[in-house]
């Protein structure tokens, strides 16, 4: 058990819809990261928050947004969903910097 | 920009065989960290090891060992006496030292260990 909690584990929805993925980091970790894992793109970094502030952005689509709340949990919002958004979305947390990131079990998103 | 290459897409071995997973990286940064993660069939990503670019000592943890060679930009992972439970996809990853701490992952190597 990594200590990072992601909900829901599975999500099935239709094109054009909007979903919210939730992540609770390990106790004491200030940094939260979101990654997308798909067959064609592999594991791709989306965005990082540190203590409530956006710290780094990767290949995140404009239709996607995220935030980190004062209690340090984070949400990833995906809107106007397309078939190609089907993937496994991971949240990771760390104290920050180059320290190991510990991953949640992921949310598997299926777009029908 | 960083790049991590895992040329071996899939490896199959018989239990008790030794197996080495290759990882080659590219970075312009002089200081960086390298990682290995394991993704078993259940899907979670499990942290295995972190190594900084200053430390080229090999590391051993039980049946696992890692060989870091800065001269060849490689960070290879060896499993000794493999077991069926080692079956998973293994990812090598890199973070440059600095404020941006995003992991750049390789494409992974799927290891299948059979009886």
HADDOCK unambig.tbl for C-alpha pairs under 7 A between the chains (distance, minus, plus):
assign (segid A and resid 42 and name CA) (segid B and resid 107 and name CA) 6.01 0.50 0.50
assign (segid A and resid 43 and name CA) (segid B and resid 105 and name CA) 6.28 0.50 0.50
assign (segid A and resid 45 and name CA) (segid B and resid 102 and name CA) 6.45 0.50 0.50
assign (segid A and resid 45 and name CA) (segid B and resid 103 and name CA) 6.88 0.50 0.50
assign (segid A and resid 56 and name CA) (segid B and resid 100 and name CA) 6.04 0.50 0.50
assign (segid A and resid 97 and name CA) (segid B and resid 98 and name CA) 6.97 0.50 0.50
assign (segid A and resid 97 and name CA) (segid B and resid 99 and name CA) 6.40 0.50 0.50
assign (segid A and resid 97 and name CA) (segid B and resid 101 and name CA) 5.66 0.50 0.50
assign (segid A and resid 98 and name CA) (segid B and resid 33 and name CA) 6.87 0.50 0.50
assign (segid A and resid 98 and name CA) (segid B and resid 95 and name CA) 6.56 0.50 0.50
assign (segid A and resid 98 and name CA) (segid B and resid 97 and name CA) 6.49 0.50 0.50
assign (segid A and resid 98 and name CA) (segid B and resid 101 and name CA) 5.86 0.50 0.50
assign (segid A and resid 100 and name CA) (segid B and resid 50 and name CA) 6.81 0.50 0.50
assign (segid A and resid 102 and name CA) (segid B and resid 47 and name CA) 6.50 0.50 0.50
assign (segid A and resid 103 and name CA) (segid B and resid 45 and name CA) 5.83 0.50 0.50
assign (segid A and resid 103 and name CA) (segid B and resid 46 and name CA) 6.97 0.50 0.50
assign (segid A and resid 104 and name CA) (segid B and resid 44 and name CA) 6.76 0.50 0.50
assign (segid A and resid 105 and name CA) (segid B and resid 43 and name CA) 6.85 0.50 0.50
assign (segid A and resid 105 and name CA) (segid B and resid 44 and name CA) 4.64 0.50 0.50
assign (segid A and resid 106 and name CA) (segid B and resid 44 and name CA) 6.78 0.50 0.50
